[in-house]
Amino acid sequence: MTEAICTQKMPYAVELEAGEYYWCACGRSKNQPFCDGSHAGTDITPVAFVVKEAGKQFLCGCRTTKNAPFCDGSHQKL
């Protein structure tokens, strides 16, 4: 099983428009926190999510959240 990479021990605060996005679950993307296909060859897949209203979202950077792709504060225990 491939292990996800922690890219930062805090959330990514991003302003998003309404629409569909793909959160990088593997931590290998060069376009954090979004997927760029770098998971190819691993058993990890990106997490699709929909933003209904434009605004600030806090996406997990440590890859330990239980509420992917959103930060749940798990980084505070690392």
MDAnalysis code that builds the backbone (N, CA, C; Angstrom):
import MDAnalysis as mda
import numpy as np

u = mda.Universe.empty(234, n_residues=78, atom_resindex=np.repeat(np.arange(78), 3), trajectory=True)
u.add_TopologyAttr("name", ["N", "CA", "C"] * 78)
u.add_TopologyAttr("resid", np.arange(1, 79))
u.add_TopologyAttr("resname", ["MET", "THR", "GLU", "ALA", "ILE", "CYS", "THR", "GLN", "LYS", "MET", "PRO", "TYR", "ALA", "VAL", "GLU", "LEU", "GLU", "ALA", "GLY", "GLU", "TYR", "TYR", "TRP", "CYS", "ALA", "CYS", "GLY", "ARG", "SER", "LYS", "ASN", "GLN", "PRO", "PHE", "CYS", "ASP", "GLY", "SER", "HIS", "ALA", "GLY", "THR", "ASP", "ILE", "THR", "PRO", "VAL", "ALA", "PHE", "VAL", "VAL", "LYS", "GLU", "ALA", "GLY", "LYS", "GLN", "PHE", "LEU", "CYS", "GLY", "CYS", "ARG", "THR", "THR", "LYS", "ASN", "ALA", "PRO", "PHE", "CYS", "ASP", "GLY", "SER", "HIS", "GLN", "LYS", "LEU"])
u.atoms.positions = np.array([
    [0.845, -1.191, 0.000],
    [0.000, 0.000, 0.000],
    [0.883, 1.244, 0.000],
    [0.592, 2.173, -0.880],
    [1.333, 3.417, -0.991],
    [0.953, 4.344, 0.162],
    [1.935, 4.988, 0.743],
    [1.680, 5.919, 1.838],
    [1.629, 7.347, 1.308],
    [0.638, 8.103, 1.763],
    [0.498, 9.504, 1.360],
    [1.607, 10.342, 1.992],
    [2.007, 11.383, 1.295],
    [3.057, 12.288, 1.751],
    [2.427, 13.525, 2.383],
    [2.869, 13.871, 3.576],
    [2.435, 15.104, 4.238],
    [3.176, 16.257, 3.564],
    [2.431, 17.174, 2.939],
    [3.081, 18.294, 2.261],
    [3.211, 19.513, 3.159],
    [2.360, 19.614, 4.178],
    [2.506, 20.659, 5.191],
    [1.627, 20.312, 6.384],
    [2.058, 20.737, 7.558],
    [1.336, 20.426, 8.796],
    [0.351, 21.527, 9.163],
    [-0.374, 21.964, 8.159],
    [-1.439, 22.950, 8.317],
    [-2.300, 22.882, 7.061],
    [-3.518, 23.401, 7.127],
    [-4.370, 23.336, 5.937],
    [-3.944, 24.341, 4.870],
    [-4.378, 24.065, 3.652],
    [-4.253, 25.017, 2.556],
    [-5.523, 25.862, 2.579],
    [-5.401, 27.147, 2.783],
    [-6.545, 28.065, 2.736],
    [-6.645, 28.567, 1.299],
    [-7.689, 28.158, 0.596],
    [-7.822, 28.499, -0.820],
    [-9.190, 29.116, -1.092],
    [-9.193, 30.137, -1.925],
    [-10.434, 30.749, -2.395],
    [-10.869, 29.976, -3.632],
    [-12.063, 29.395, -3.577],
    [-12.551, 28.588, -4.693],
    [-13.874, 29.128, -5.206],
    [-14.034, 29.032, -6.505],
    [-15.313, 29.338, -7.147],
    [-16.183, 28.087, -7.061],
    [-17.472, 28.236, -7.251],
    [-18.360, 27.080, -7.298],
    [-17.904, 26.167, -8.428],
    [-17.900, 24.866, -8.171],
    [-17.495, 23.904, -9.193],
    [-16.936, 22.635, -8.597],
    [-16.455, 21.757, -9.463],
    [-15.888, 20.474, -9.050],
    [-14.368, 20.557, -9.040],
    [-13.766, 19.968, -8.013],
    [-12.315, 19.976, -7.838],
    [-11.839, 18.581, -7.457],
    [-10.535, 18.353, -7.612],
    [-9.910, 17.091, -7.223],
    [-8.749, 17.378, -6.290],
    [-8.895, 16.955, -5.042],
    [-7.877, 17.143, -4.011],
    [-6.831, 16.038, -4.133],
    [-5.576, 16.414, -4.044],
    [-4.468, 15.459, -4.099],
    [-4.421, 14.661, -2.797],
    [-4.729, 13.385, -2.872],
    [-4.723, 12.523, -1.690],
    [-3.362, 11.866, -1.464],
    [-2.493, 11.890, -2.479],
    [-1.206, 11.198, -2.359],
    [-0.093, 12.111, -1.840],
    [-0.230, 13.426, -2.050],
    [0.800, 14.367, -1.636],
    [1.914, 14.552, -2.649],
    [1.799, 13.947, -3.819],
    [2.865, 14.014, -4.826],
    [2.664, 15.125, -5.864],
    [1.491, 15.720, -5.915],
    [1.175, 16.739, -6.911],
    [2.087, 17.957, -6.769],
    [2.447, 18.539, -7.890],
    [3.207, 19.797, -7.900],
    [2.252, 20.992, -7.862],
    [0.944, 20.711, -7.840],
    [-0.094, 21.741, -7.849],
    [-0.930, 21.653, -6.570],
    [-0.269, 21.543, -5.429],
    [-0.960, 21.372, -4.150],
    [-1.934, 22.500, -3.881],
    [-3.087, 22.211, -3.335],
    [-3.557, 20.924, -2.831],
    [-4.361, 20.131, -3.860],
    [-4.229, 20.475, -5.126],
    [-5.025, 19.842, -6.168],
    [-4.241, 18.780, -6.922],
    [-4.961, 17.823, -7.461],
    [-4.357, 16.711, -8.193],
    [-3.799, 17.170, -9.539],
    [-2.618, 16.652, -9.883],
    [-2.050, 16.879, -11.216],
    [-1.731, 15.559, -11.914],
    [-2.228, 14.446, -11.349],
    [-2.004, 13.129, -11.956],
    [-0.774, 12.413, -11.437],
    [-0.064, 12.998, -10.494],
    [1.169, 12.394, -9.975],
    [0.942, 11.101, -9.202],
    [-0.307, 10.766, -8.907],
    [-0.617, 9.529, -8.200],
    [-0.500, 8.301, -9.106],
    [-0.310, 8.502, -10.391],
    [-0.208, 7.382, -11.327],
    [0.859, 6.407, -10.847],
    [0.505, 5.133, -10.836],
    [1.431, 4.101, -10.379],
    [1.305, 3.803, -8.896],
    [0.443, 4.534, -8.192],
    [0.187, 4.277, -6.772],
    [-1.221, 3.704, -6.644],
    [-1.578, 3.284, -5.450],
    [-2.948, 2.822, -5.215],
    [-3.802, 3.914, -4.577],
    [-3.349, 5.165, -4.648],
    [-4.069, 6.305, -4.099],
    [-4.746, 7.054, -5.240],
    [-5.991, 7.451, -5.016],
    [-6.719, 8.216, -6.024],
    [-7.140, 9.567, -5.443],
    [-7.274, 10.593, -6.288],
    [-7.684, 11.902, -5.808],
    [-9.120, 11.863, -5.286],
    [-9.451, 12.841, -4.472],
    [-10.796, 12.954, -3.911],
    [-11.535, 14.072, -4.638],
    [-12.615, 13.702, -5.312],
    [-13.450, 14.693, -5.989],
    [-14.355, 15.361, -4.957],
    [-14.522, 16.677, -5.092],
    [-15.459, 17.384, -4.222],
    [-16.063, 18.556, -4.972],
    [-17.245, 18.961, -4.529],
    [-17.977, 20.042, -5.183],
    [-18.115, 21.206, -4.213],
    [-17.804, 22.380, -4.701],
    [-18.005, 23.616, -3.949],
    [-19.283, 24.237, -4.495],
    [-20.257, 24.433, -3.629],
    [-21.554, 24.967, -4.073],
    [-21.583, 26.482, -4.129],
    [-20.836, 27.130, -3.232],
    [-20.774, 28.589, -3.217],
    [-19.316, 29.032, -3.149],
    [-18.974, 30.046, -3.893],
    [-17.605, 30.574, -3.889],
    [-17.240, 31.022, -2.479],
    [-15.976, 30.794, -2.124],
    [-15.498, 31.223, -0.811],
    [-14.240, 30.498, -0.404],
    [-13.778, 30.791, 0.793],
    [-12.549, 30.196, 1.312],
    [-12.827, 28.787, 1.837],
    [-11.958, 27.866, 1.454],
    [-12.025, 26.482, 1.916],
    [-10.676, 26.136, 2.546],
    [-10.693, 25.261, 3.527],
    [-9.460, 24.817, 4.183],
    [-9.254, 23.343, 3.867],
    [-8.318, 23.079, 2.952],
    [-8.061, 21.718, 2.486],
    [-6.861, 21.124, 3.211],
    [-6.966, 19.863, 3.551],
    [-5.940, 19.171, 4.324],
    [-4.585, 19.170, 3.611],
    [-3.546, 19.469, 4.359],
    [-2.181, 19.435, 3.835],
    [-1.377, 18.277, 4.395],
    [-1.837, 17.698, 5.506],
    [-1.069, 16.629, 6.162],
    [-1.484, 15.233, 5.713],
    [-2.612, 15.124, 5.067],
    [-3.164, 13.868, 4.543],
    [-3.639, 12.903, 5.637],
    [-3.951, 13.404, 6.835],
    [-4.451, 12.528, 7.897],
    [-5.890, 12.855, 8.298],
    [-6.524, 13.806, 7.634],
    [-7.895, 14.176, 7.957],
    [-8.843, 12.985, 7.823],
    [-9.860, 12.979, 8.621],
    [-10.916, 11.965, 8.510],
    [-12.089, 12.521, 7.707],
    [-11.940, 13.761, 7.210],
    [-12.997, 14.449, 6.478],
    [-12.466, 14.961, 5.135],
    [-11.738, 14.114, 4.419],
    [-11.109, 14.513, 3.159],
    [-12.139, 15.080, 2.194],
    [-11.788, 16.165, 1.547],
    [-10.497, 16.821, 1.473],
    [-10.311, 17.945, 2.502],
    [-11.281, 18.106, 3.377],
    [-11.262, 19.249, 4.284],
    [-10.464, 18.978, 5.553],
    [-9.804, 20.002, 6.050],
    [-9.021, 19.904, 7.277],
    [-9.951, 19.656, 8.462],
    [-9.567, 18.702, 9.324],
    [-10.322, 18.452, 10.554],
    [-9.464, 18.676, 11.800],
    [-8.279, 19.288, 11.604],
    [-7.386, 19.568, 12.725],
    [-6.428, 18.449, 13.077],
    [-6.439, 17.359, 12.288],
    [-5.566, 16.211, 12.572],
    [-4.085, 16.585, 12.586],
    [-3.704, 17.632, 11.844],
    [-2.308, 18.041, 11.778],
    [-1.770, 18.460, 13.158],
    [-2.661, 18.828, 14.074],
    [-2.236, 19.260, 15.407],
    [-1.710, 18.095, 16.240],
    [-1.967, 16.871, 15.792],
    [-1.514, 15.683, 16.526],
    [-0.243, 15.082, 15.927],
    [0.287, 15.701, 14.881],
    [1.497, 15.164, 14.240],
    [2.747, 15.603, 14.975],
])
